[in-house]
Amino acid sequence: MSSREALLLDSGHCRAICDEIGERLRFLIEKESAEIPQRLRLLLERFAELEGEQAPSIAPSMDDMAAWSTAA
């Protein structure tokens, strides 16, 4: 197994990591300040809106690759 393959995480592990980061941030924010800055509040609300959406793929589609090969 290459080092790159060793770094790949499945969606369950990624979700668990995100959840843990969120819990730790929530704890730190509550501990440090009773009031969350407006900008951070807006970012957290936006994050909550996007949480259920599927992230776009960064890999090119087969159609894109076919178009590139015919253009070259």
PyMOL commands that set and color helices and strands:
alter all, ss='L'
color gray80, all
select helices_A, chain A and resi 3-6+11-32+38-50+62-71
alter helices_A, ss='H'
color red, helices_A
deselect
rebuild
show_as cartoon
